Amino acid sequence: MSHLVSIRVDDATLQAVRSNAHRLHLTQTDYIRTAIERMNQKLYAEERKSSLQRASVAVRSESMEVNADFDKVEHDPEA
């Protein structure tokens, strides 16, 4: 299902949309739709990256403990 969204843009932005859409052989609607989709994808990727960074920080100290245990075994297999 599609919905109609109305937006207001200044003259310079409208001219850029018209020019870029024409250059890319797209309708203005397709150009704007693609821009919105790309922005949504970018925000999703940024949110995912942030989530992974938070998870990494949350397990960092435990990872350091495991690394320390491996170091002990690596240097002294009898430990």
C-alpha positions as CSV (number, residue, x, y, z in Angstrom):
1,M,0.0,0.0,0.0
2,S,1.4,3.4,-0.8
3,H,0.6,6.7,0.8
4,L,0.9,10.3,-0.3
5,V,3.4,12.5,1.6
6,S,3.4,16.2,1.0
7,I,6.6,18.2,1.7
8,R,7.7,21.8,1.5
9,V,11.2,22.5,0.1
10,D,13.0,25.7,-0.7
11,D,13.6,26.7,-4.3
12,A,17.2,25.6,-4.3
13,T,16.3,22.1,-3.0
14,L,13.5,21.7,-5.6
15,Q,15.9,22.8,-8.4
16,A,18.5,20.3,-7.2
17,V,15.8,17.5,-7.1
18,R,14.6,18.4,-10.6
19,S,18.2,18.6,-12.0
20,N,19.5,15.4,-10.4
21,A,16.3,13.4,-11.2
22,H,16.6,14.5,-14.8
23,R,20.3,13.7,-15.0
24,L,19.6,10.2,-13.6
25,H,16.6,9.7,-15.9
26,L,14.3,9.4,-12.9
27,T,11.0,11.0,-12.0
28,Q,11.2,13.5,-9.1
29,T,9.0,11.0,-7.1
30,D,11.5,8.1,-7.7
31,Y,14.4,10.4,-6.9
32,I,12.9,11.5,-3.6
33,R,11.7,7.9,-2.8
34,T,15.2,6.6,-3.4
35,A,16.7,9.3,-1.2
36,I,14.3,8.4,1.6
37,E,15.1,4.7,1.3
38,R,18.8,5.4,1.4
39,M,18.5,7.6,4.4
40,N,16.5,4.9,6.2
41,Q,19.2,2.3,5.3
42,K,21.9,4.6,6.6
43,L,20.1,5.2,9.9
44,Y,19.5,1.5,10.3
45,A,23.3,0.8,9.7
46,E,24.3,3.5,12.2
47,E,21.9,2.1,14.8
48,R,23.3,-1.4,14.2
49,K,26.8,-0.2,14.5
50,S,26.0,1.6,17.7
51,S,24.3,-1.5,19.1
52,L,27.3,-3.7,18.3
53,Q,29.7,-1.2,19.9
54,R,27.6,-1.1,23.1
55,A,27.6,-4.9,23.1
56,S,31.4,-5.0,22.5
57,V,32.0,-2.6,25.5
58,A,29.7,-4.7,27.7
59,V,31.7,-7.9,27.1
60,R,35.1,-6.3,26.8
61,S,36.2,-6.9,30.4
62,E,35.1,-10.6,30.2
63,S,37.0,-11.0,27.0
64,M,40.1,-9.5,28.6
65,E,39.9,-12.1,31.4
66,V,39.6,-14.9,28.8
67,N,42.6,-13.5,26.9
68,A,44.6,-13.4,30.1
69,D,43.7,-17.1,30.8
70,F,44.8,-18.1,27.3
71,D,48.1,-16.1,27.7
72,K,48.8,-18.2,30.9
73,V,48.2,-21.5,29.1
74,E,50.1,-20.4,26.0
75,H,53.2,-19.5,28.0
76,D,52.9,-22.4,30.6
77,P,50.8,-25.3,29.2
78,E,50.9,-27.0,32.6
79,A,49.0,-24.0,34.2
